[in-house]
Amino acid sequence: MTLIGRLRRISALFAVVLVFALLPLAAQEPANASSSSTPGVVQQHDGQHDFDWEIGKWKLHISRLVHPLSGSKEWIELNGTVVARPIWDGKGNFAEIRADGPNGQHLEFLSLRLYNPKARQWTLNFASSISGVLSVPKYGEFKDRRGEFYDQEDFNGRMIFVRFLFFDVSPDSGRSEQAFSNDGGKTWETNWINTYTRVKE
């Protein structure tokens, strides 16, 4: 073998050794890169614990508009309880609502809240003991401890927008409201107000 051939062979062998020596460093680089924050990049909020404030038992006061979207101003007041339990390590929760009002009214609801980690959004799914059917899911998220959720559903034969809000939340109190819009979201009529007070155990 000529001198040039030997040099080429040594160069090729050195290149192979160098590649294998650098492979572990290359494999480590993505892991290190992902663990460090990139300047100027805003980290997205992971909202899977946004309902943690509600886990536990609460006293509930409900103000309910009797005939929504009719021009009526007649409200009724109900009192009851909410018991909220976590599922899936906080990626969901289940709330049971019971309330009693005037004239022997008794309401039983459940609210199933599920978190989609890819979309970073929650769905709210309601059902009552009267219908036994889950409602159309409301989609939304929390920002600055305020949750906003929306859907579109049938109300008295007409498609309307529905909004559900959580706000003024703290470890011992909270408030939520439901509102309807029959003009595409230009105006909203609040028809259900929940006020929560934690039961200390």
C-alpha positions as CSV (number, residue, x, y, z in Angstrom):
1,M,0.0,0.0,0.0
2,T,1.3,3.4,-0.9
3,L,1.9,6.2,1.6
4,I,-1.1,8.2,0.3
5,G,-3.3,5.1,0.7
6,R,-2.2,4.6,4.3
7,L,-2.8,8.2,5.1
8,R,-6.3,8.0,3.6
9,R,-7.1,4.9,5.6
10,I,-5.8,6.5,8.8
11,S,-7.9,9.7,8.1
12,A,-11.0,7.6,7.5
13,L,-10.5,5.6,10.7
14,F,-9.9,8.8,12.7
15,A,-13.2,10.3,11.3
16,V,-15.1,7.2,12.4
17,V,-13.6,7.3,16.0
18,L,-14.4,11.0,16.2
19,V,-18.1,10.5,15.2
20,F,-18.5,7.8,17.9
21,A,-16.8,9.9,20.5
22,L,-19.1,12.8,19.8
23,L,-22.4,10.8,19.7
24,P,-23.1,10.9,23.5
25,L,-22.6,14.7,23.5
26,A,-25.1,15.1,20.6
27,A,-27.6,12.9,22.4
28,Q,-27.4,15.0,25.5
29,E,-27.8,18.3,23.7
30,P,-31.5,18.2,23.1
31,A,-32.3,17.3,26.7
32,N,-30.1,20.2,28.0
33,A,-31.6,22.6,25.4
34,S,-35.2,21.7,26.5
35,S,-34.5,22.2,30.1
36,S,-33.1,25.7,29.7
37,S,-35.4,28.7,29.1
38,T,-34.9,30.5,25.8
39,P,-34.6,34.3,26.1
40,G,-37.6,36.1,24.7
41,V,-39.8,33.0,24.6
42,V,-43.0,33.2,26.7
43,Q,-43.7,29.9,28.5
44,Q,-47.3,28.8,28.0
45,H,-49.5,28.3,31.1
46,D,-50.1,24.7,32.2
47,G,-53.6,25.0,33.4
48,Q,-54.2,21.5,34.7
49,H,-54.3,22.8,38.3
50,D,-56.6,25.8,37.7
51,F,-59.5,24.1,39.5
52,D,-57.5,23.1,42.6
53,W,-59.0,26.0,44.5
54,E,-62.4,24.3,44.4
55,I,-61.5,20.9,45.7
56,G,-63.5,20.3,48.9
57,K,-66.9,21.1,50.3
58,W,-68.7,24.4,49.9
59,K,-71.9,26.2,51.0
60,L,-73.6,27.4,47.8
61,H,-76.0,30.3,47.3
62,I,-77.7,30.4,43.9
63,S,-79.6,33.4,42.3
64,R,-81.5,32.1,39.3
65,L,-83.4,34.0,36.6
66,V,-86.6,32.1,36.2
67,H,-87.3,32.9,32.5
68,P,-84.1,33.8,30.6
69,L,-84.2,35.7,27.3
70,S,-87.8,36.7,27.9
71,G,-87.5,40.1,29.4
72,S,-88.5,38.8,32.8
73,K,-86.8,40.1,35.9
74,E,-88.1,37.4,38.2
75,W,-85.3,35.8,40.2
76,I,-85.4,33.0,42.8
77,E,-82.9,32.2,45.5
78,L,-81.6,28.7,46.4
79,N,-79.1,27.3,49.0
80,G,-77.2,24.1,49.0
81,T,-73.8,22.5,48.8
82,V,-71.0,21.7,46.3
83,V,-68.6,18.9,46.8
84,A,-65.6,18.8,44.3
85,R,-63.2,15.9,44.0
86,P,-60.1,15.6,41.8
87,I,-59.6,12.8,39.2
88,W,-56.6,11.9,37.1
89,D,-54.1,13.6,39.4
90,G,-55.7,17.0,38.8
91,K,-56.3,16.7,35.1
92,G,-60.0,16.5,35.8
93,N,-62.5,17.0,38.6
94,F,-66.0,16.1,39.5
95,A,-68.4,18.4,41.4
96,E,-71.8,17.4,42.8
97,I,-74.3,20.2,43.4
98,R,-77.4,20.0,45.5
99,A,-79.7,23.0,46.3
100,D,-83.2,23.7,47.6
101,G,-85.4,26.7,46.9
102,P,-88.9,28.1,47.5
103,N,-92.0,25.9,46.9
104,G,-90.1,22.7,47.5
105,Q,-87.7,23.1,44.6
106,H,-84.8,20.6,44.7
107,L,-81.9,20.7,42.2
108,E,-79.3,18.0,41.7
109,F,-76.4,18.7,39.2
110,L,-73.0,17.4,38.4
111,S,-70.2,19.1,36.7
112,L,-67.4,17.1,35.1
113,R,-64.4,19.2,34.2
114,L,-61.7,17.7,31.9
115,Y,-58.3,19.2,31.0
116,N,-56.7,18.7,27.5
117,P,-53.0,19.2,28.1
118,K,-52.3,19.6,24.3
119,A,-54.8,22.4,23.8
120,R,-54.3,23.7,27.4
121,Q,-58.0,24.0,27.7
122,W,-60.8,22.7,29.9
123,T,-64.2,21.4,29.0
124,L,-67.1,21.9,31.4
125,N,-69.8,19.2,31.1
126,F,-73.0,19.5,33.1
127,A,-75.9,17.2,33.8
128,S,-79.0,17.3,36.0
129,S,-80.8,14.4,37.7
130,I,-83.9,15.4,35.7
131,S,-82.4,14.8,32.2
132,G,-79.6,12.4,33.1
133,V,-77.7,13.6,30.0
134,L,-74.4,15.5,29.7
135,S,-74.8,19.0,28.2
136,V,-72.9,20.3,25.3
137,P,-69.3,20.9,26.5
138,K,-68.2,24.4,27.2
139,Y,-64.6,25.1,26.2
140,G,-62.2,27.6,27.8
141,E,-59.4,28.3,30.2
142,F,-58.2,30.3,33.2
143,K,-56.2,33.5,32.9
144,D,-55.2,35.4,36.1
145,R,-57.5,33.2,38.2
146,R,-60.5,34.0,35.9
147,G,-62.0,31.2,33.9
148,E,-64.1,31.8,30.8
149,F,-65.9,29.0,29.0
150,Y,-68.3,29.1,26.0
151,D,-70.5,26.9,23.9
152,Q,-73.4,27.1,21.4
153,E,-76.6,25.2,22.2
154,D,-80.3,25.1,21.6
155,F,-82.6,27.1,23.9
156,N,-86.3,27.0,23.2
157,G,-85.7,26.0,19.6
158,R,-83.1,28.7,18.9
159,M,-79.3,28.4,18.8
160,I,-77.7,30.7,21.4
161,F,-74.3,31.3,22.8
162,V,-73.7,30.3,26.5
163,R,-70.9,31.7,28.7
164,F,-69.8,30.4,32.0
165,L,-67.4,32.4,34.2
166,F,-65.4,31.7,37.4
167,F,-63.9,34.8,39.2
168,D,-63.1,36.2,42.6
169,V,-61.7,32.8,43.5
170,S,-59.7,32.3,46.7
171,P,-59.1,29.3,49.1
172,D,-62.3,30.1,51.0
173,S,-64.6,31.8,48.5
174,G,-65.6,32.0,44.8
175,R,-68.2,33.1,42.3
176,S,-69.4,31.8,39.0
177,E,-72.0,33.1,36.5
178,Q,-73.9,31.8,33.5
179,A,-75.1,34.1,30.8
180,F,-77.0,33.7,27.5
181,S,-76.7,35.6,24.2
182,N,-79.2,35.4,21.4
183,D,-77.5,38.0,19.2
184,G,-74.2,36.3,18.4
185,G,-72.4,37.4,21.6
186,K,-73.0,41.2,21.2
187,T,-75.0,41.3,24.4
188,W,-75.2,38.9,27.3
189,E,-77.9,38.3,29.9
190,T,-76.7,36.8,33.2
191,N,-79.3,34.2,34.4
192,W,-77.5,32.1,37.1
193,I,-75.1,33.4,39.8
194,N,-73.3,31.0,42.2
195,T,-71.6,32.2,45.4
196,Y,-69.3,29.7,47.2
197,T,-68.1,29.7,50.8
198,R,-65.8,26.9,51.9
199,V,-66.9,24.6,54.7
200,K,-64.1,24.3,57.2
201,E,-63.6,20.7,58.3
